[in-house]
Amino acid sequence: MVDTAGINKLGKMRERVKQELEHIPGNNPAQKELRMVYWMARMHSLGKKSQDNLSREDVLKESVKAIKEDFPDFKPDYDKRFFHC
Protein backbone atom coordinates (compact mmCIF):
# COMPACT_ATOMS: atom_id res chain seq x y z
CA MET A 1 0.00 0.00 0.00
CA VAL A 2 1.31 3.46 -0.93
CA ASP A 3 1.64 6.07 1.82
CA THR A 4 -0.10 8.95 0.00
CA ALA A 5 0.07 11.20 3.07
CA GLY A 6 3.86 10.85 3.13
CA ILE A 7 4.12 11.52 -0.61
CA ASN A 8 1.87 14.56 -0.27
CA LYS A 9 3.96 15.93 2.61
CA LEU A 10 7.17 15.41 0.65
CA GLY A 11 5.68 17.32 -2.28
CA LYS A 12 4.70 20.19 0.01
CA MET A 13 8.16 20.24 1.56
CA ARG A 14 9.80 20.38 -1.87
CA GLU A 15 7.51 23.19 -2.98
CA ARG A 16 8.22 25.16 0.20
CA VAL A 17 12.00 24.83 -0.19
CA LYS A 18 11.80 25.72 -3.90
CA GLN A 19 9.96 28.92 -2.95
CA GLU A 20 12.60 29.71 -0.32
CA LEU A 21 15.37 29.15 -2.89
CA GLU A 22 13.86 31.93 -5.01
CA HIS A 23 15.41 34.23 -2.38
CA ILE A 24 18.94 32.82 -2.82
CA PRO A 25 20.40 33.61 -6.26
CA GLY A 26 22.73 31.12 -7.94
CA ASN A 27 24.86 33.62 -9.81
CA ASN A 28 28.31 32.08 -9.18
CA PRO A 29 29.80 28.70 -8.14
CA ALA A 30 29.78 29.46 -4.41
CA GLN A 31 26.15 30.66 -4.56
CA LYS A 32 25.18 27.51 -6.47
CA GLU A 33 26.83 25.42 -3.79
CA LEU A 34 25.00 27.43 -1.12
CA ARG A 35 21.70 26.62 -2.84
CA MET A 36 22.54 22.90 -2.93
CA VAL A 37 23.59 22.80 0.72
CA TYR A 38 20.52 24.83 1.72
CA TRP A 39 18.21 22.47 -0.21
CA MET A 40 19.56 19.36 1.51
CA ALA A 41 19.69 20.90 4.98
CA ARG A 42 16.25 22.49 4.72
CA MET A 43 14.59 19.32 3.47
CA HIS A 44 16.17 17.47 6.38
CA SER A 45 15.01 20.14 8.84
CA LEU A 46 11.42 19.75 7.63
CA GLY A 47 11.42 15.95 7.53
CA LYS A 48 9.52 13.79 9.96
CA LYS A 49 12.74 12.29 11.36
CA SER A 50 14.28 15.67 12.09
CA GLN A 51 15.06 16.24 15.73
CA ASP A 52 16.06 19.83 15.11
CA ASN A 53 13.46 22.53 14.92
CA LEU A 54 15.50 24.81 12.67
CA SER A 55 14.02 27.85 11.01
CA ARG A 56 14.91 28.80 7.45
CA GLU A 57 17.24 31.42 8.93
CA ASP A 58 19.01 28.79 11.05
CA VAL A 59 19.45 26.55 8.01
CA LEU A 60 20.77 29.45 5.94
CA LYS A 61 23.33 30.38 8.63
CA GLU A 62 24.53 26.76 8.85
CA SER A 63 24.70 26.52 5.06
CA VAL A 64 26.74 29.72 4.75
CA LYS A 65 29.11 28.43 7.44
CA ALA A 66 29.60 25.20 5.45
CA ILE A 67 30.31 27.10 2.22
CA LYS A 68 32.87 29.31 3.95
CA GLU A 69 34.92 26.20 4.68
CA ASP A 70 35.61 25.88 0.92
CA PHE A 71 35.28 29.58 0.03
CA PRO A 72 36.70 31.55 3.02
CA ASP A 73 36.07 34.94 1.36
CA PHE A 74 32.49 34.03 0.44
CA LYS A 75 29.99 36.89 0.75
CA PRO A 76 26.55 35.28 0.59
CA ASP A 77 23.86 36.88 -1.53
CA TYR A 78 20.30 36.34 -0.30
CA ASP A 79 17.14 38.29 0.38
CA LYS A 80 17.81 39.63 3.87
CA ARG A 81 14.22 40.77 4.34
CA PHE A 82 12.93 37.29 3.59
CA PHE A 83 15.46 35.51 5.80
CA HIS A 84 15.49 38.13 8.57
CA CYS A 85 19.29 37.89 8.85
N, CA, C and O atoms as a CHARMM CRD file, in Angstrom:
* protein
*
  340
    1    1 MET  N      0.84200  -1.18100   0.00000 PROA 1      0.00000
    2    1 MET  CA     0.00000   0.00000   0.00000 PROA 1      0.00000
    3    1 MET  C      0.89100   1.25100   0.00000 PROA 1      0.00000
    4    1 MET  O      1.88700   1.30700   0.72200 PROA 1      0.00000
    5    2 VAL  N      0.53800   2.22000  -0.78800 PROA 2      0.00000
    6    2 VAL  CA     1.31100   3.45600  -0.92800 PROA 2      0.00000
    7    2 VAL  C      0.90200   4.45200   0.15300 PROA 2      0.00000
    8    2 VAL  O     -0.28600   4.66100   0.40200 PROA 2      0.00000
    9    3 ASP  N      1.88500   5.05400   0.78300 PROA 3      0.00000
   10    3 ASP  CA     1.64200   6.07100   1.82000 PROA 3      0.00000
   11    3 ASP  C      1.42100   7.41600   1.12500 PROA 3      0.00000
   12    3 ASP  O      2.36800   8.18200   0.94800 PROA 3      0.00000
   13    4 THR  N      0.19000   7.70500   0.73500 PROA 4      0.00000
   14    4 THR  CA    -0.09500   8.94500   0.00400 PROA 4      0.00000
   15    4 THR  C      0.08200  10.17600   0.86700 PROA 4      0.00000
   16    4 THR  O      0.41300  11.24400   0.35200 PROA 4      0.00000
   17    5 ALA  N     -0.13100  10.05200   2.17200 PROA 5      0.00000
   18    5 ALA  CA     0.06600  11.19900   3.06700 PROA 5      0.00000
   19    5 ALA  C      1.53800  11.58400   3.09400 PROA 5      0.00000
   20    5 ALA  O      1.87000  12.76900   3.07300 PROA 5      0.00000
   21    6 GLY  N      2.42300  10.59200   3.14000 PROA 6      0.00000
   22    6 GLY  CA     3.85800  10.85100   3.13000 PROA 6      0.00000
   23    6 GLY  C      4.31600  11.47000   1.81900 PROA 6      0.00000
   24    6 GLY  O      5.13700  12.38700   1.81300 PROA 6      0.00000
   25    7 ILE  N      3.78600  10.96900   0.70700 PROA 7      0.00000
   26    7 ILE  CA     4.12200  11.51500  -0.61500 PROA 7      0.00000
   27    7 ILE  C      3.63500  12.95200  -0.71400 PROA 7      0.00000
   28    7 ILE  O      4.34900  13.81500  -1.22500 PROA 7      0.00000
   29    8 ASN  N      2.43400  13.21400  -0.23400 PROA 8      0.00000
   30    8 ASN  CA     1.86700  14.55800  -0.26900 PROA 8      0.00000
   31    8 ASN  C      2.71600  15.52000   0.56500 PROA 8      0.00000
   32    8 ASN  O      2.98100  16.64500   0.14200 PROA 8      0.00000
   33    9 LYS  N      3.13800  15.07500   1.74800 PROA 9      0.00000
   34    9 LYS  CA     3.95600  15.93200   2.60800 PROA 9      0.00000
   35    9 LYS  C      5.30200  16.21600   1.95500 PROA 9      0.00000
   36    9 LYS  O      5.79500  17.34300   2.01500 PROA 9      0.00000
   37   10 LEU  N      5.89500  15.21600   1.33700 PROA 10     0.00000
   38   10 LEU  CA     7.17000  15.40500   0.65400 PROA 10     0.00000
   39   10 LEU  C      7.02200  16.43200  -0.47000 PROA 10     0.00000
   40   10 LEU  O      7.88800  17.28800  -0.64900 PROA 10     0.00000
   41   11 GLY  N      5.93800  16.34500  -1.21700 PROA 11     0.00000
   42   11 GLY  CA     5.68200  17.31900  -2.28400 PROA 11     0.00000
   43   11 GLY  C      5.54000  18.73200  -1.73800 PROA 11     0.00000
   44   11 GLY  O      6.04100  19.68600  -2.33200 PROA 11     0.00000
   45   12 LYS  N      4.86200  18.86400  -0.61300 PROA 12     0.00000
   46   12 LYS  CA     4.69700  20.18600   0.01200 PROA 12     0.00000
   47   12 LYS  C      6.03000  20.71600   0.52800 PROA 12     0.00000
   48   12 LYS  O      6.31400  21.91000   0.42500 PROA 12     0.00000
   49   13 MET  N      6.84600  19.82400   1.08300 PROA 13     0.00000
   50   13 MET  CA     8.16300  20.24200   1.56000 PROA 13     0.00000
   51   13 MET  C      9.01400  20.73900   0.39400 PROA 13     0.00000
   52   13 MET  O      9.64400  21.79300   0.48000 PROA 13     0.00000
   53   14 ARG  N      9.02700  19.97600  -0.69000 PROA 14     0.00000
   54   14 ARG  CA     9.80100  20.37900  -1.87500 PROA 14     0.00000
   55   14 ARG  C      9.34900  21.73300  -2.39000 PROA 14     0.00000
   56   14 ARG  O     10.17500  22.59300  -2.69800 PROA 14     0.00000
   57   15 GLU  N      8.05100  21.92400  -2.48200 PROA 15     0.00000
   58   15 GLU  CA     7.51200  23.19500  -2.98200 PROA 15     0.00000
   59   15 GLU  C      7.91600  24.34400  -2.06200 PROA 15     0.00000
   60   15 GLU  O      8.28500  25.41900  -2.53500 PROA 15     0.00000
   61   16 ARG  N      7.84800  24.12400  -0.77300 PROA 16     0.00000
   62   16 ARG  CA     8.22100  25.16100   0.19500 PROA 16     0.00000
   63   16 ARG  C      9.69100  25.55800   0.03000 PROA 16     0.00000
   64   16 ARG  O     10.02300  26.74300  -0.00700 PROA 16     0.00000
   65   17 VAL  N     10.56800  24.54700  -0.06900 PROA 17     0.00000
   66   17 VAL  CA    11.99900  24.82800  -0.19000 PROA 17     0.00000
   67   17 VAL  C     12.29900  25.48600  -1.54000 PROA 17     0.00000
   68   17 VAL  O     13.14900  26.37300  -1.61400 PROA 17     0.00000
   69   18 LYS  N     11.62000  25.06800  -2.59600 PROA 18     0.00000
   70   18 LYS  CA    11.79700  25.72000  -3.90100 PROA 18     0.00000
   71   18 LYS  C     11.42700  27.19800  -3.82000 PROA 18     0.00000
   72   18 LYS  O     12.11200  28.04000  -4.40000 PROA 18     0.00000
   73   19 GLN  N     10.35900  27.51500  -3.11200 PROA 19     0.00000
   74   19 GLN  CA     9.95900  28.91700  -2.94700 PROA 19     0.00000
   75   19 GLN  C     11.00600  29.68800  -2.13700 PROA 19     0.00000
   76   19 GLN  O     11.30200  30.84300  -2.44200 PROA 19     0.00000
   77   20 GLU  N     11.55800  29.05500  -1.11900 PROA 20     0.00000
   78   20 GLU  CA    12.59800  29.71000  -0.32300 PROA 20     0.00000
   79   20 GLU  C     13.84700  29.95200  -1.16600 PROA 20     0.00000
   80   20 GLU  O     14.50200  30.98400  -1.02200 PROA 20     0.00000
   81   21 LEU  N     14.17900  29.01000  -2.04300 PROA 21     0.00000
   82   21 LEU  CA    15.36600  29.14800  -2.89100 PROA 21     0.00000
   83   21 LEU  C     15.24500  30.30700  -3.87900 PROA 21     0.00000
   84   21 LEU  O     16.25700  30.77900  -4.39600 PROA 21     0.00000
   85   22 GLU  N     14.03400  30.76700  -4.14800 PROA 22     0.00000
   86   22 GLU  CA    13.86400  31.93000  -5.01100 PROA 22     0.00000
   87   22 GLU  C     14.51300  33.17000  -4.39100 PROA 22     0.00000
   88   22 GLU  O     14.72900  34.16800  -5.07900 PROA 22     0.00000
   89   23 HSD  N     14.82300  33.10800  -3.10200 PROA 23     0.00000
   90   23 HSD  CA    15.41200  34.23200  -2.38400 PROA 23     0.00000
   91   23 HSD  C     16.92700  34.08000  -2.18700 PROA 23     0.00000
   92   23 HSD  O     17.55900  34.86100  -1.47700 PROA 23     0.00000
   93   24 ILE  N     17.49300  33.04100  -2.84400 PROA 24     0.00000
   94   24 ILE  CA    18.94400  32.82400  -2.82500 PROA 24     0.00000
   95   24 ILE  C     19.39400  32.67300  -4.27900 PROA 24     0.00000
   96   24 ILE  O     19.20400  31.61200  -4.87300 PROA 24     0.00000
   97   25 PRO  N     19.98400  33.71400  -4.85800 PROA 25     0.00000
   98   25 PRO  CA    20.40000  33.60500  -6.26200 PROA 25     0.00000
   99   25 PRO  C     21.55200  32.60900  -6.43300 PROA 25     0.00000
  100   25 PRO  O     22.32200  32.36400  -5.50400 PROA 25     0.00000
  101   26 GLY  N     21.65100  32.05500  -7.61300 PROA 26     0.00000
  102   26 GLY  CA    22.72800  31.11800  -7.93800 PROA 26     0.00000
  103   26 GLY  C     23.62600  31.68800  -9.01400 PROA 26     0.00000
  104   26 GLY  O     23.83700  31.06200 -10.05300 PROA 26     0.00000
  105   27 ASN  N     24.15900  32.88400  -8.76600 PROA 27     0.00000
  106   27 ASN  CA    24.86100  33.62100  -9.80900 PROA 27     0.00000
  107   27 ASN  C     26.36200  33.36800  -9.88800 PROA 27     0.00000
  108   27 ASN  O     27.03800  34.01400 -10.68900 PROA 27     0.00000
  109   28 ASN  N     26.90600  32.45600  -9.09000 PROA 28     0.00000
  110   28 ASN  CA    28.31400  32.07800  -9.18300 PROA 28     0.00000
  111   28 ASN  C     28.48200  30.70500  -8.52800 PROA 28     0.00000
  112   28 ASN  O     27.55400  30.22600  -7.87600 PROA 28     0.00000
  113   29 PRO  N     29.64600  30.06200  -8.68600 PROA 29     0.00000
  114   29 PRO  CA    29.80200  28.70200  -8.14400 PROA 29     0.00000
  115   29 PRO  C     29.53600  28.58800  -6.64200 PROA 29     0.00000
  116   29 PRO  O     28.90800  27.62500  -6.20200 PROA 29     0.00000
  117   30 ALA  N     29.99800  29.54100  -5.86300 PROA 30     0.00000
  118   30 ALA  CA    29.77800  29.46400  -4.41100 PROA 30     0.00000
  119   30 ALA  C     28.29400  29.60400  -4.08600 PROA 30     0.00000
  120   30 ALA  O     27.78300  28.90800  -3.20800 PROA 30     0.00000
  121   31 GLN  N     27.60300  30.49600  -4.78700 PROA 31     0.00000
  122   31 GLN  CA    26.15100  30.66400  -4.56100 PROA 31     0.00000
  123   31 GLN  C     25.39700  29.40700  -4.96000 PROA 31     0.00000
  124   31 GLN  O     24.43400  29.02600  -4.29500 PROA 31     0.00000
  125   32 LYS  N     25.82400  28.75600  -6.04200 PROA 32     0.00000
  126   32 LYS  CA    25.17500  27.51100  -6.46500 PROA 32     0.00000
  127   32 LYS  C     25.36900  26.42800  -5.41800 PROA 32     0.00000
  128   32 LYS  O     24.45800  25.65100  -5.13000 PROA 32     0.00000
  129   33 GLU  N     26.57500  26.38800  -4.85100 PROA 33     0.00000
  130   33 GLU  CA    26.82900  25.41500  -3.79400 PROA 33     0.00000
  131   33 GLU  C     25.98400  25.73800  -2.55800 PROA 33     0.00000
  132   33 GLU  O     25.46500  24.83300  -1.90300 PROA 33     0.00000
  133   34 LEU  N     25.84900  27.02000  -2.24500 PROA 34     0.00000
  134   34 LEU  CA    25.00000  27.43100  -1.12100 PROA 34     0.00000
  135   34 LEU  C     23.57200  26.94000  -1.33600 PROA 34     0.00000
  136   34 LEU  O     22.94300  26.43600  -0.40500 PROA 34     0.00000
  137   35 ARG  N     23.06700  27.08100  -2.53500 PROA 35     0.00000
  138   35 ARG  CA    21.70500  26.62400  -2.83500 PROA 35     0.00000
  139   35 ARG  C     21.57000  25.10900  -2.64400 PROA 35     0.00000
  140   35 ARG  O     20.56900  24.63100  -2.11100 PROA 35     0.00000
  141   36 MET  N     22.58300  24.36400  -3.08200 PROA 36     0.00000
  142   36 MET  CA    22.53700  22.90200  -2.93300 PROA 36     0.00000
  143   36 MET  C     22.56900  22.50100  -1.46200 PROA 36     0.00000
  144   36 MET  O     21.79400  21.65200  -1.02300 PROA 36     0.00000
  145   37 VAL  N     23.47700  23.12300  -0.70300 PROA 37     0.00000
  146   37 VAL  CA    23.59200  22.80400   0.71700 PROA 37     0.00000
  147   37 VAL  C     22.29900  23.19200   1.43800 PROA 37     0.00000
  148   37 VAL  O     21.79800  22.44200   2.27600 PROA 37     0.00000
  149   38 TYR  N     21.76700  24.37100   1.10500 PROA 38     0.00000
  150   38 TYR  CA    20.51800  24.83100   1.72100 PROA 38     0.00000
  151   38 TYR  C     19.38800  23.83700   1.43200 PROA 38     0.00000
  152   38 TYR  O     18.63600  23.46600   2.33400 PROA 38     0.00000
  153   39 TRP  N     19.27400  23.40900   0.17000 PROA 39     0.00000
  154   39 TRP  CA    18.20700  22.46500  -0.21500 PROA 39     0.00000
  155   39 TRP  C     18.26100  21.21300   0.65600 PROA 39     0.00000
  156   39 TRP  O     17.25500  20.80900   1.24000 PROA 39     0.00000
  157   40 MET  N     19.43400  20.60800   0.73600 PROA 40     0.00000
  158   40 MET  CA    19.55800  19.35600   1.50900 PROA 40     0.00000
  159   40 MET  C     19.27300  19.58800   2.99400 PROA 40     0.00000
  160   40 MET  O     18.53100  18.83000   3.61800 PROA 40     0.00000
  161   41 ALA  N     19.86500  20.63400   3.54800 PROA 41     0.00000
  162   41 ALA  CA    19.69200  20.89700   4.97700 PROA 41     0.00000
  163   41 ALA  C     18.25000  21.27600   5.31200 PROA 41     0.00000
  164   41 ALA  O     17.71600  20.86400   6.34200 PROA 41     0.00000
  165   42 ARG  N     17.63400  22.05400   4.44800 PROA 42     0.00000
  166   42 ARG  CA    16.25400  22.49300   4.71700 PROA 42     0.00000
  167   42 ARG  C     15.27800  21.33500   4.60600 PROA 42     0.00000
  168   42 ARG  O     14.37000  21.20400   5.42700 PROA 42     0.00000
  169   43 MET  N     15.46200  20.49100   3.59200 PROA 43     0.00000
  170   43 MET  CA    14.59100  19.32000   3.46700 PROA 43     0.00000
  171   43 MET  C     14.73100  18.43800   4.70900 PROA 43     0.00000
  172   43 MET  O     13.74000  17.92700   5.23100 PROA 43     0.00000
  173   44 HSD  N     15.95200  18.26900   5.16800 PROA 44     0.00000
  174   44 HSD  CA    16.17200  17.46700   6.37800 PROA 44     0.00000
  175   44 HSD  C     15.49000  18.11700   7.58500 PROA 44     0.00000
  176   44 HSD  O     14.88700  17.43000   8.40900 PROA 44     0.00000
  177   45 SER  N     15.58900  19.44700   7.68100 PROA 45     0.00000
  178   45 SER  CA    15.00700  20.13600   8.84200 PROA 45     0.00000
  179   45 SER  C     13.48800  20.04400   8.86400 PROA 45     0.00000
  180   45 SER  O     12.87700  20.15100   9.92700 PROA 45     0.00000
  181   46 LEU  N     12.88000  19.84900   7.71300 PROA 46     0.00000
  182   46 LEU  CA    11.42000  19.75300   7.63000 PROA 46     0.00000
  183   46 LEU  C     10.91200  18.31600   7.69900 PROA 46     0.00000
  184   46 LEU  O      9.71400  18.08700   7.86700 PROA 46     0.00000
  185   47 GLY  N     11.81300  17.35500   7.57000 PROA 47     0.00000
  186   47 GLY  CA    11.42300  15.95000   7.52600 PROA 47     0.00000
  187   47 GLY  C     10.89000  15.43500   8.84700 PROA 47     0.00000
  188   47 GLY  O     11.13600  16.00700   9.90900 PROA 47     0.00000
  189   48 LYS  N     10.15400  14.34000   8.75600 PROA 48     0.00000
  190   48 LYS  CA     9.52100  13.79000   9.95800 PROA 48     0.00000
  191   48 LYS  C     10.52200  13.18900  10.93300 PROA 48     0.00000
  192   48 LYS  O     10.20600  13.03000  12.11200 PROA 48     0.00000
  193   49 LYS  N     11.72600  12.85000  10.46900 PROA 49     0.00000
  194   49 LYS  CA    12.73900  12.28600  11.35800 PROA 49     0.00000
  195   49 LYS  C     13.65200  13.35300  11.95400 PROA 49     0.00000
  196   49 LYS  O     14.54100  13.03800  12.74500 PROA 49     0.00000
  197   50 SER  N     13.44000  14.59200  11.58400 PROA 50     0.00000
  198   50 SER  CA    14.28300  15.66800  12.08700 PROA 50     0.00000
  199   50 SER  C     14.05300  15.87000  13.57900 PROA 50     0.00000
  200   50 SER  O     12.91900  15.93900  14.05200 PROA 50     0.00000
  201   51 GLN  N     15.15900  15.96100  14.30100 PROA 51     0.00000
  202   51 GLN  CA    15.05500  16.23800  15.72800 PROA 51     0.00000
  203   51 GLN  C     15.36200  17.69400  16.01600 PROA 51     0.00000
  204   51 GLN  O     15.22100  18.16100  17.14700 PROA 51     0.00000
  205   52 ASP  N     15.78200  18.40300  14.98600 PROA 52     0.00000
  206   52 ASP  CA    16.06100  19.83100  15.10500 PROA 52     0.00000
  207   52 ASP  C     14.82100  20.59600  14.67300 PROA 52     0.00000
  208   52 ASP  O     14.11700  20.18300  13.75200 PROA 52     0.00000
  209   53 ASN  N     14.56600  21.67200  15.31800 PROA 53     0.00000
  210   53 ASN  CA    13.45800  22.52700  14.92300 PROA 53     0.00000
  211   53 ASN  C     14.05500  23.82000  14.36600 PROA 53     0.00000
  212   53 ASN  O     13.86900  24.90200  14.92300 PROA 53     0.00000
  213   54 LEU  N     14.78200  23.67600  13.24500 PROA 54     0.00000
  214   54 LEU  CA    15.50100  24.80800  12.67400 PROA 54     0.00000
  215   54 LEU  C     14.60600  25.64000  11.77000 PROA 54     0.00000
  216   54 LEU  O     13.82700  25.10700  10.97900 PROA 54     0.00000
  217   55 SER  N     14.72800  26.93700  11.89700 PROA 55     0.00000
  218   55 SER  CA    14.02000  27.85000  11.00600 PROA 55     0.00000
  219   55 SER  C     14.79300  27.95900   9.69600 PROA 55     0.00000
  220   55 SER  O     15.91500  27.46600   9.58900 PROA 55     0.00000
  221   56 ARG  N     14.19700  28.59700   8.71400 PROA 56     0.00000
  222   56 ARG  CA    14.90700  28.80400   7.44500 PROA 56     0.00000
  223   56 ARG  C     16.14900  29.66000   7.66700 PROA 56     0.00000
  224   56 ARG  O     17.15800  29.48000   6.98600 PROA 56     0.00000
  225   57 GLU  N     16.07700  30.59000   8.61500 PROA 57     0.00000
  226   57 GLU  CA    17.24300  31.42300   8.93300 PROA 57     0.00000
  227   57 GLU  C     18.36700  30.58800   9.54100 PROA 57     0.00000
  228   57 GLU  O     19.53500  30.77500   9.20100 PROA 57     0.00000
  229   58 ASP  N     18.01500  29.66800  10.44000 PROA 58     0.00000
  230   58 ASP  CA    19.00700  28.78600  11.04800 PROA 58     0.00000
  231   58 ASP  C     19.70000  27.93500   9.97600 PROA 58     0.00000
  232   58 ASP  O     20.92200  27.78600   9.97700 PROA 58     0.00000
  233   59 VAL  N     18.90600  27.39100   9.07700 PROA 59     0.00000
  234   59 VAL  CA    19.44800  26.55100   8.01100 PROA 59     0.00000
  235   59 VAL  C     20.35500  27.37600   7.10100 PROA 59     0.00000
  236   59 VAL  O     21.41400  26.90200   6.69000 PROA 59     0.00000
  237   60 LEU  N     19.95100  28.59700   6.78500 PROA 60     0.00000
  238   60 LEU  CA    20.77300  29.45500   5.94400 PROA 60     0.00000
  239   60 LEU  C     22.11000  29.74200   6.62100 PROA 60     0.00000
  240   60 LEU  O     23.15900  29.65200   5.98300 PROA 60     0.00000
  241   61 LYS  N     22.08100  30.08400   7.89800 PROA 61     0.00000
  242   61 LYS  CA    23.32900  30.37600   8.62700 PROA 61     0.00000
  243   61 LYS  C     24.26100  29.16800   8.62700 PROA 61     0.00000
  244   61 LYS  O     25.46400  29.31700   8.40900 PROA 61     0.00000
  245   62 GLU  N     23.72300  27.97800   8.86800 PROA 62     0.00000
  246   62 GLU  CA    24.53400  26.76300   8.85400 PROA 62     0.00000
  247   62 GLU  C     25.08400  26.48600   7.45900 PROA 62     0.00000
  248   62 GLU  O     26.22400  26.04400   7.31100 PROA 62     0.00000
  249   63 SER  N     24.27500  26.74600   6.44500 PROA 63     0.00000
  250   63 SER  CA    24.69700  26.52100   5.06100 PROA 63     0.00000
  251   63 SER  C     25.81700  27.47000   4.67400 PROA 63     0.00000
  252   63 SER  O     26.78500  27.05400   4.03800 PROA 63     0.00000
  253   64 VAL  N     25.70100  28.73500   5.04700 PROA 64     0.00000
  254   64 VAL  CA    26.74200  29.72100   4.75500 PROA 64     0.00000
  255   64 VAL  C     28.04000  29.31000   5.45900 PROA 64     0.00000
  256   64 VAL  O     29.12100  29.40300   4.87700 PROA 64     0.00000
  257   65 LYS  N     27.93100  28.86600   6.68600 PROA 65     0.00000
  258   65 LYS  CA    29.10900  28.43300   7.43600 PROA 65     0.00000
  259   65 LYS  C     29.80900  27.27900   6.71400 PROA 65     0.00000
  260   65 LYS  O     31.03700  27.24700   6.64100 PROA 65     0.00000
  261   66 ALA  N     29.03900  26.34000   6.18700 PROA 66     0.00000
  262   66 ALA  CA    29.60300  25.20200   5.45400 PROA 66     0.00000
  263   66 ALA  C     30.29800  25.66200   4.17600 PROA 66     0.00000
  264   66 ALA  O     31.36600  25.14900   3.84000 PROA 66     0.00000
  265   67 ILE  N     29.71900  26.60900   3.46800 PROA 67     0.00000
  266   67 ILE  CA    30.31400  27.10400   2.21900 PROA 67     0.00000
  267   67 ILE  C     31.61500  27.83900   2.51000 PROA 67     0.00000
  268   67 ILE  O     32.56700  27.74500   1.73500 PROA 67     0.00000
  269   68 LYS  N     31.66400  28.56000   3.60800 PROA 68     0.00000
  270   68 LYS  CA    32.87300  29.31200   3.95000 PROA 68     0.00000
  271   68 LYS  C     34.06500  28.40200   4.24400 PROA 68     0.00000
  272   68 LYS  O     35.20800  28.86000   4.23600 PROA 68     0.00000
  273   69 GLU  N     33.81400  27.13200   4.50000 PROA 69     0.00000
  274   69 GLU  CA    34.92400  26.19600   4.67900 PROA 69     0.00000
  275   69 GLU  C     35.69700  26.02800   3.37400 PROA 69     0.00000
  276   69 GLU  O     36.92100  25.90400   3.39000 PROA 69     0.00000
  277   70 ASP  N     34.98200  26.02200   2.23400 PROA 70     0.00000
  278   70 ASP  CA    35.61500  25.88100   0.91600 PROA 70     0.00000
  279   70 ASP  C     35.92600  27.22600   0.27400 PROA 70     0.00000
  280   70 ASP  O     36.87100  27.34500  -0.50600 PROA 70     0.00000
  281   71 PHE  N     35.13300  28.23400   0.60400 PROA 71     0.00000
  282   71 PHE  CA    35.28000  29.58300   0.03500 PROA 71     0.00000
  283   71 PHE  C     35.38300  30.58100   1.19200 PROA 71     0.00000
  284   71 PHE  O     34.39300  31.23400   1.52200 PROA 71     0.00000
  285   72 PRO  N     36.56800  30.71400   1.81800 PROA 72     0.00000
  286   72 PRO  CA    36.70100  31.54800   3.01800 PROA 72     0.00000
  287   72 PRO  C     36.28100  33.01000   2.82100 PROA 72     0.00000
  288   72 PRO  O     35.82500  33.64700   3.77100 PROA 72     0.00000
  289   73 ASP  N     36.42300  33.54200   1.62700 PROA 73     0.00000
  290   73 ASP  CA    36.06900  34.94200   1.36100 PROA 73     0.00000
  291   73 ASP  C     34.62900  35.09900   0.86800 PROA 73     0.00000
  292   73 ASP  O     34.23900  36.17400   0.41200 PROA 73     0.00000
  293   74 PHE  N     33.85200  34.03900   0.96100 PROA 74     0.00000
  294   74 PHE  CA    32.48500  34.03500   0.43900 PROA 74     0.00000
  295   74 PHE  C     31.62300  35.09700   1.11000 PROA 74     0.00000
  296   74 PHE  O     31.56500  35.18700   2.33600 PROA 74     0.00000
  297   75 LYS  N     30.96000  35.89500   0.28900 PROA 75     0.00000
  298   75 LYS  CA    29.99200  36.89000   0.75000 PROA 75     0.00000
  299   75 LYS  C     28.63000  36.44100   0.22700 PROA 75     0.00000
  300   75 LYS  O     28.32000  36.66100  -0.94300 PROA 75     0.00000
  301   76 PRO  N     27.82400  35.82400   1.06300 PROA 76     0.00000
  302   76 PRO  CA    26.55100  35.27700   0.58800 PROA 76     0.00000
  303   76 PRO  C     25.59100  36.36100   0.09700 PROA 76     0.00000
  304   76 PRO  O     25.51400  37.46000   0.64700 PROA 76     0.00000
  305   77 ASP  N     24.87500  36.00700  -0.94500 PROA 77     0.00000
  306   77 ASP  CA    23.86300  36.88300  -1.52600 PROA 77     0.00000
  307   77 ASP  C     22.51500  36.21100  -1.31200 PROA 77     0.00000
  308   77 ASP  O     22.26400  35.12300  -1.83000 PROA 77     0.00000
  309   78 TYR  N     21.65000  36.86300  -0.54700 PROA 78     0.00000
  310   78 TYR  CA    20.30200  36.33800  -0.30200 PROA 78     0.00000
  311   78 TYR  C     19.41300  37.50200   0.10400 PROA 78     0.00000
  312   78 TYR  O     19.89300  38.57300   0.47300 PROA 78     0.00000
  313   79 ASP  N     18.13200  37.27600   0.02900 PROA 79     0.00000
  314   79 ASP  CA    17.13800  38.28800   0.37600 PROA 79     0.00000
  315   79 ASP  C     17.08700  38.42200   1.90000 PROA 79     0.00000
  316   79 ASP  O     16.48500  37.59500   2.58500 PROA 79     0.00000
  317   80 LYS  N     17.71400  39.45500   2.41000 PROA 80     0.00000
  318   80 LYS  CA    17.81300  39.63200   3.86700 PROA 80     0.00000
  319   80 LYS  C     16.46900  39.93200   4.51900 PROA 80     0.00000
  320   80 LYS  O     16.26400  39.61800   5.69200 PROA 80     0.00000
  321   81 ARG  N     15.56400  40.53000   3.77600 PROA 81     0.00000
  322   81 ARG  CA    14.22400  40.77000   4.34200 PROA 81     0.00000
  323   81 ARG  C     13.46600  39.45900   4.48600 PROA 81     0.00000
  324   81 ARG  O     12.74200  39.26400   5.46200 PROA 81     0.00000
  325   82 PHE  N     13.62400  38.57300   3.53700 PROA 82     0.00000
  326   82 PHE  CA    12.93100  37.29100   3.58800 PROA 82     0.00000
  327   82 PHE  C     13.49800  36.41200   4.69200 PROA 82     0.00000
  328   82 PHE  O     12.74600  35.76300   5.41900 PROA 82     0.00000
  329   83 PHE  N     14.82500  36.38600   4.82200 PROA 83     0.00000
  330   83 PHE  CA    15.46500  35.51100   5.79600 PROA 83     0.00000
  331   83 PHE  C     15.67000  36.16000   7.15000 PROA 83     0.00000
  332   83 PHE  O     16.10400  35.49000   8.08800 PROA 83     0.00000
  333   84 HSD  N     15.37600  37.42500   7.27900 PROA 84     0.00000
  334   84 HSD  CA    15.49500  38.13100   8.56800 PROA 84     0.00000
  335   84 HSD  C     16.87600  37.94400   9.19500 PROA 84     0.00000
  336   84 HSD  O     17.00000  37.72800  10.40100 PROA 84     0.00000
  337   85 CYS  N     17.90100  38.03000   8.36500 PROA 85     0.00000
  338   85 CYS  CA    19.29000  37.89300   8.85300 PROA 85     0.00000
  339   85 CYS  C     20.04000  39.19000   8.61800 PROA 85     0.00000
  340   85 CYS  O     21.22000  39.29000   8.95300 PROA 85     0.00000
